[in-house]
Amino acid sequence: MVAGALALTACDLSSVSNLLSPFVNFDLVGQLQYSGSVPQSDVQLEITLYTYLANTDSFNPQGCTGQNTDSQCYGEVLLQTLDNPVGQAVTVSATNEIRYSNAPPDAAYIMVVRGIANGASCSTDILGFDENTKLVTRNSVISPADDPALAVTGRINLPRAINIQCGDSSVPDNDDVVPAPDPDDETSDIPDDGNLPDPLDPLWTRFELRTKQGDLLADASSANFPGNDDTRPCGESIPLDVFGLVENAAADTAFIHIQEGFGEDAIIRDLEVPIVNGAIEAQTIQMSGGYARIQLDLAPIGTTDFAGASHWIEVCDTVGDFNWPTQELLVVTSWNTNDTDVDSHLYVTGGDGEDHIWYADRVGTYAELDVDDVDGYGPETITSNSGNQAGLTYDFRLHYYSDHGNSSPQTDVTVRVIYANESSNVFCDVTRVVRDFRNGAWENIGIFGPELAGLASSDPARFTALGCSQPE
């Protein structure tokens, strides 16, 4: 299919279902791949089969727009709205073979598998969508119409193994935490005042910040853009899109320098992003609130001489006392390889129920994932609902979902977590880099919640090393 794939209608599938009516019921057979700190014997599986025809409102066809798919496209699965499951018996053998018995013939199935373990958070897996786009298409669904051997074998093999991870998490280990760049480090060219400097010879002919709706907030294409409250209201955390155009036609990588805080208290971090045809297009960034300065460059902090840098943009003009962010949690995940898919998973406990925020449930009760980046670099941003929600615990994990057949290129993933709980007087700004992350792997980044307030008393050195403080 070309861009703008055609959404498949219920009428199309009904005709296929009528052709299947002579078939007898069949078994779905596959393998379980389990990982995690919880013993597999303590994990239960909830396996549910759904048909498209009984859940047409649970597929968002807008996700098909602009996507290249190999067949007609049903859309993006809206997991929470799935209903009318097909209830049949499921067995798991000692060799981890999963058999879903006696499924009735239907044109299009998807399978949802949830792990369940007492006292631990478990992942959910979905089978029946395209592994590259995560869209359900005619070719991706589980369908007896596509298996000529069904009449002989009475079974359909699942398209891939079922992947489930269950684990306990803890406060991050400070050995894995990356310290913020130090302006006094002799390997850094940050000026003594701690702020991103003016460029020596600007190479960027376009540098703009826009809202997700496309409205222009700041333009530093020809000169620095001093901060004002119209750029971004101080204390608010909103996603902004970066646009850039560089004169160096050979450049394929840029670094977005993000300075938060001013002068000696400033922290400067890099976001590595691709340059395509000399341009950066709609690269999303998100800060925690308060003063920030942003600059484009062709080299990272620590090695740059700012010869390939842009003019800078300030957002929020307040410099001074600490301001609590409006959200309790902000997680930004980015990685350094193209055509790869790293997924963010956030488990929230301590409220009225457990939230699992991930690509199939991006909007939950307590937090929201902005986008599922399936083709490399990120970033993916998870933001908790505005206002402090005392007592909630946030457990963040990574999953290398797919390398898209690229032989699992060495991927380094950077995760920045900002946790701010004013009621317990805990503010943490933690950055972890997961080196050489491989296809199919999971990584527990850690939990952020009331446990951190206890750590401030029991192990203050570790509390500070993590990047945590008690501002008041």
C-alpha positions in Angstrom: 0.0 0.0 0.0 1.0 3.6 -0.5 0.8 6.3 2.1 -2.8 6.9 3.2 -3.7 3.2 3.6 -7.4 2.3 3.1 -9.3 1.4 6.2 -11.0 -1.9 6.0 -14.8 -1.9 6.7 -16.9 -4.3 8.7 -18.7 -5.1 5.4 -15.5 -6.3 3.8 -14.8 -8.6 6.8 -18.4 -9.9 7.0 -18.1 -11.3 3.4 -14.8 -13.1 4.4 -16.5 -14.5 7.6 -19.3 -15.9 5.5 -16.8 -17.8 3.4 -15.3 -19.3 6.6 -18.6 -20.7 7.9 -18.0 -24.3 6.7 -14.8 -24.4 8.8 -14.8 -26.2 12.1 -13.4 -24.7 15.3 -9.6 -24.7 15.6 -6.7 -24.3 18.1 -4.3 -21.4 18.3 -0.8 -22.6 19.3 2.3 -20.6 20.2 5.2 -20.3 22.6 5.6 -18.2 25.8 8.8 -16.2 26.3 8.9 -15.1 30.0 11.4 -12.9 31.7 11.5 -11.1 35.0 12.5 -11.3 38.7 9.2 -13.0 39.7 9.4 -16.8 39.3 7.3 -18.0 36.4 5.5 -20.4 38.6 4.0 -17.4 40.5 2.7 -15.8 37.3 -0.7 -16.4 35.8 -1.7 -15.6 32.2 -5.0 -14.0 31.2 -5.3 -14.7 27.5 -8.2 -13.2 25.6 -9.2 -13.5 22.0 -11.2 -10.7 20.3 -12.7 -10.4 16.8 -12.7 -7.3 14.8 -16.3 -7.6 13.8 -17.5 -7.5 17.4 -15.2 -4.6 18.3 -15.2 -2.2 15.3 -15.3 0.8 17.6 -12.1 -0.3 19.3 -9.9 0.3 16.3 -8.9 3.9 15.4 -8.6 4.1 11.6 -7.0 7.6 11.9 -3.8 5.7 12.7 -3.7 4.4 9.2 -3.4 7.9 7.7 0.0 8.5 6.1 1.3 5.0 7.0 2.8 2.5 4.5 1.1 -0.8 5.2 1.3 -4.0 3.2 -2.5 -4.5 3.1 -5.7 -2.9 4.1 -5.6 -1.2 7.5 -8.1 -1.5 10.3 -6.3 0.9 12.7 -4.8 1.3 16.0 -6.0 -0.9 18.9 -7.8 0.9 21.7 -7.2 -1.7 24.3 -9.4 -0.4 27.1 -12.5 -0.4 24.9 -12.2 -4.0 23.7 -15.3 -6.0 24.6 -17.2 -9.2 23.7 -14.2 -11.6 24.1 -14.3 -15.1 22.7 -14.0 -17.2 25.9 -12.3 -20.6 25.4 -9.9 -22.8 27.4 -6.2 -22.0 27.5 -3.4 -24.3 28.6 0.3 -23.7 29.1 2.5 -26.8 28.9 5.7 -27.5 30.8 7.7 -26.5 27.7 5.9 -23.1 27.6 3.6 -24.1 24.7 0.4 -22.1 24.8 -2.7 -23.6 23.3 -6.0 -21.7 22.9 -8.5 -24.4 22.3 -11.7 -24.5 20.2 -11.7 -21.0 18.7 -14.6 -20.5 16.3 -13.8 -19.5 12.7 -13.7 -15.8 12.1 -12.1 -13.5 9.6 -9.9 -11.4 12.0 -8.7 -12.0 15.5 -6.3 -10.3 17.8 -5.0 -11.9 21.0 -4.3 -10.0 24.3 -2.1 -11.7 26.9 -1.8 -10.2 30.4 0.6 -11.4 33.1 -0.7 -11.4 36.6 1.5 -11.8 39.8 0.8 -10.8 43.4 2.8 -7.8 44.5 4.5 -7.2 41.2 3.7 -5.5 37.9 3.5 -7.5 34.7 3.5 -6.6 31.1 0.7 -7.2 28.5 1.3 -8.5 25.0 -0.8 -8.1 21.8 -0.7 -10.4 18.8 -2.4 -9.7 15.5 -0.9 -6.3 14.5 1.8 -5.3 12.2 5.1 -5.6 14.1 6.6 -2.5 12.5 3.7 0.0 12.6 1.7 -1.5 15.5 -1.4 -1.1 13.3 -3.8 -3.9 12.7 -4.0 -4.8 9.0 -5.6 -7.5 6.9 -2.3 -9.3 6.7 -1.4 -9.0 10.4 -4.6 -10.4 12.0 -4.9 -14.0 13.1 -7.1 -15.5 10.5 -8.1 -19.1 9.5 -8.6 -17.8 6.0 -4.8 -17.4 5.6 -3.9 -21.0 6.7 -4.4 -23.6 3.9 -3.3 -26.4 6.3 -6.0 -25.7 8.8 -8.4 -28.3 7.5 -5.8 -30.9 8.0 -4.1 -29.8 11.2 -7.0 -28.2 13.1 -4.5 -25.6 14.4 -3.0 -22.2 13.6 0.4 -21.2 14.8 0.7 -17.8 16.3 2.8 -15.4 14.3 5.4 -15.0 17.0 6.1 -15.9 20.7 4.1 -14.3 23.5 6.4 -12.0 25.5 5.6 -11.4 29.2 7.7 -9.7 31.9 7.0 -9.6 35.6 9.2 -8.0 38.1 9.8 -6.1 41.3 11.5 -2.7 41.0 13.3 -0.6 43.5 14.7 2.9 43.9 17.3 3.3 41.1 20.8 2.3 41.8 22.9 5.4 41.8 25.8 3.5 40.1 23.7 3.6 36.9 22.9 7.3 37.2 24.6 9.7 34.8 25.6 13.0 36.5 24.7 16.2 34.9 27.5 18.0 32.9 29.7 20.1 35.2 30.5 23.6 33.8 33.9 23.4 35.7 34.9 20.1 34.0 37.9 20.9 31.9 36.6 18.7 29.0 33.6 21.0 28.7 33.5 24.3 26.8 30.6 25.8 28.7 31.5 29.3 29.8 32.3 30.0 33.4 28.9 31.6 34.0 27.3 28.2 33.3 25.0 29.3 30.5 24.9 28.3 26.9 26.8 30.9 24.9 26.2 32.9 21.8 27.4 30.9 18.7 30.8 31.7 17.2 29.5 31.4 13.6 25.9 30.4 13.3 25.3 27.6 10.8 21.6 27.2 11.4 19.4 29.3 9.1 16.2 28.1 10.9 15.6 27.5 14.5 12.0 27.6 15.8 9.9 26.4 18.7 6.3 25.6 18.0 3.4 24.1 19.9 2.1 20.7 19.0 -0.7 22.5 17.1 1.9 24.3 15.0 1.8 27.8 16.5 5.1 29.6 16.5 6.4 30.4 20.0 10.0 31.4 19.4 12.2 32.1 16.4 16.0 32.2 16.8 16.8 31.8 13.1 18.7 35.1 12.9 19.2 36.2 16.5 18.9 35.0 20.1 15.4 34.9 21.4 15.2 36.2 25.0 12.6 34.5 27.3 9.2 35.9 28.0 6.1 34.4 29.7 4.4 34.1 26.3 7.0 31.5 25.2 5.9 29.1 27.9 4.1 30.0 31.2 6.5 29.4 34.0 5.9 26.3 36.0 4.0 24.5 33.2 5.3 21.5 31.4 4.2 21.3 27.8 5.6 19.5 24.8 7.3 21.8 22.2 8.4 20.9 18.7 11.9 22.0 17.4 12.4 22.9 13.8 15.9 23.5 12.4 17.7 24.0 9.1 21.6 23.7 8.9 23.9 24.9 6.1 26.2 21.9 6.5 24.7 19.5 4.0 26.9 16.6 5.1 25.6 16.6 8.7 23.3 13.7 9.7 23.2 14.2 13.5 22.4 17.2 15.6 22.4 17.8 19.4 19.7 19.8 21.1 21.4 21.5 24.1 18.8 22.0 26.9 19.8 24.2 29.8 17.6 24.2 32.8 18.3 26.7 35.6 20.6 29.7 35.3 24.3 30.4 35.9 26.1 28.2 38.4 22.9 26.3 39.1 22.3 25.4 35.5 22.1 21.8 34.3 22.7 21.3 30.6 21.7 18.0 28.8 21.8 16.8 25.2 19.2 15.2 23.0 20.7 13.5 20.0 18.5 13.8 16.9 18.7 12.9 13.2 19.2 15.5 10.4 17.3 14.6 7.3 18.1 16.6 4.1 19.6 19.3 6.3 16.6 19.7 8.5 15.2 18.8 11.9 11.4 18.5 11.6 9.0 18.6 14.6 11.4 17.1 17.1 9.6 17.0 20.4 11.2 18.3 23.6 9.7 18.7 27.1 11.0 20.4 30.2 9.9 20.4 33.8 9.1 24.1 34.2 11.1 27.2 35.1 13.9 28.9 33.2 15.4 27.1 30.2 17.7 27.9 27.3 17.8 25.8 24.2 20.3 25.6 21.4 21.1 23.5 18.3 24.6 22.2 17.6 26.5 19.7 15.5 28.5 18.5 18.4 27.6 17.4 22.0 28.3 19.2 25.2 31.7 18.2 26.4 33.3 18.3 22.9 31.6 21.3 21.2 33.3 24.6 20.6 29.9 26.0 19.6 31.2 26.8 16.1 28.3 24.7 14.7 25.8 26.0 17.1 22.6 28.1 16.5 21.4 31.1 18.3 19.6 30.3 21.5 16.0 30.4 22.7 15.0 31.1 26.3 11.7 29.8 27.5 10.2 31.2 30.7 11.9 34.3 31.9 11.9 33.5 35.6 15.3 33.1 37.2 15.6 32.7 40.9 13.8 30.7 43.5 12.9 27.0 43.0 9.4 26.5 41.5 7.7 23.1 42.0 6.6 21.6 38.6 2.9 21.3 38.0 3.2 17.5 37.4 4.5 15.0 39.8 6.3 12.9 37.2 8.0 13.5 33.9 9.8 10.8 32.0 11.6 11.4 28.7 13.1 8.5 26.8 15.4 8.8 23.7 17.8 6.5 22.0 20.6 6.7 19.4 19.6 4.3 16.5 17.3 4.8 13.5 14.6 2.4 12.5 14.3 0.8 15.9 11.4 0.7 18.4 12.0 1.1 22.1 8.9 1.2 24.3 8.1 3.1 27.5 6.1 1.3 30.2 4.9 3.0 33.3 3.1 1.2 36.1 1.3 3.4 38.7 0.1 2.0 42.0 -1.2 3.4 45.2 -4.4 5.0 43.8 -7.9 3.6 43.3 -6.5 1.1 40.8 -3.3 0.2 38.8 -2.4 2.1 35.7 -0.2 0.6 32.9 0.8 3.4 30.5 2.2 2.0 27.2 1.7 2.2 23.5 -1.7 0.3 23.7 -3.0 2.5 26.6 -1.4 5.9 26.2 -3.9 7.8 28.3 -4.5 6.4 31.8 -6.1 7.6 35.1 -2.8 9.0 36.4 -0.5 9.7 33.5 -0.2 9.9 29.7 2.2 8.9 27.0 2.5 11.5 24.2 3.5 9.3 21.3 4.7 5.8 20.5 7.9 6.3 18.4 8.3 3.2 16.2 11.0 4.3 13.8 13.9 5.4 16.0 15.4 8.1 18.3 12.3 9.1 20.2 11.7 10.9 22.4 8.7 9.4 24.1 7.4 11.5 27.0 5.2 10.3 29.9 3.7 13.0 32.1 1.6 12.5 35.2 -1.6 14.4 35.6 -1.3 18.0 36.8 -1.1 18.4 40.6 0.7 16.2 43.2 -0.9 12.9 43.9 0.4 11.9 47.3 1.0 8.2 47.8 1.4 7.1 44.2 4.3 5.0 43.2 5.6 5.1 39.6 7.5 2.1 38.3 9.2 2.8 34.9 10.6 0.2 32.6 12.0 -0.1 29.0 11.3 -2.7 26.4 13.3 -3.0 23.2 10.2 -3.9 21.2 11.8 -4.4 17.7 15.0 -3.7 15.8 12.9 -4.1 12.6 15.3 -6.8 11.3 18.4 -4.5 11.6 20.5 -7.2 13.3 19.9 -5.5 16.7 22.2 -2.5 16.3 23.9 -1.4 19.4 21.4 1.0 21.0 22.0 3.3 24.0 18.9 4.5 25.6 18.8 7.7 27.8 16.0 8.0 30.3 15.4 11.2 32.3 13.0 11.1 35.2 11.8 14.2 37.0 9.9 13.4 40.2 8.5 16.2 42.3 6.3 15.6 45.3 5.8 18.8 47.2 3.9 17.2 50.1 6.9 15.0 50.9 9.4 17.7 49.9 11.2 15.5 47.4 12.5 16.6 44.1 14.5 14.2 41.9 16.1 14.8 38.5 17.6 11.4 37.5 19.2 10.5 34.2 20.1 6.9 33.4 21.8 5.6 30.2 21.2 1.9 29.3 24.1 0.9 27.2 24.0 -1.7 24.4 20.3 -2.4 24.8 19.3 -5.3 22.6 16.3 -6.5 20.7 13.7 -8.0 23.0 15.3 -7.0 26.3 13.7 -5.3 29.3 15.2 -2.9 31.7 13.8 -1.8 35.1 14.7 1.9 35.5 13.3 2.1 39.0 10.4 3.3 41.2 9.7 6.9 42.2 7.3 7.5 45.1 7.1 7.7 48.8 10.1 5.4 49.1 12.3 8.3 48.2 11.3 10.3 51.2 12.5 7.5 53.4 15.7 7.2 51.5 16.5 10.9 52.3 16.6 9.9 56.0 18.1 6.4 55.8 20.7 6.9 53.2 21.2 10.7 52.4 24.4 10.1 50.4 22.6 7.8 48.0 19.6 10.1 47.9 21.8 13.0 46.8 23.8 10.8 44.3 20.6 9.9 42.6 20.0 13.6 41.8 17.4 14.1 44.6 17.0 17.0 47.0 14.6 18.5 49.6 14.2 22.0 48.3 12.3 23.4 51.3 
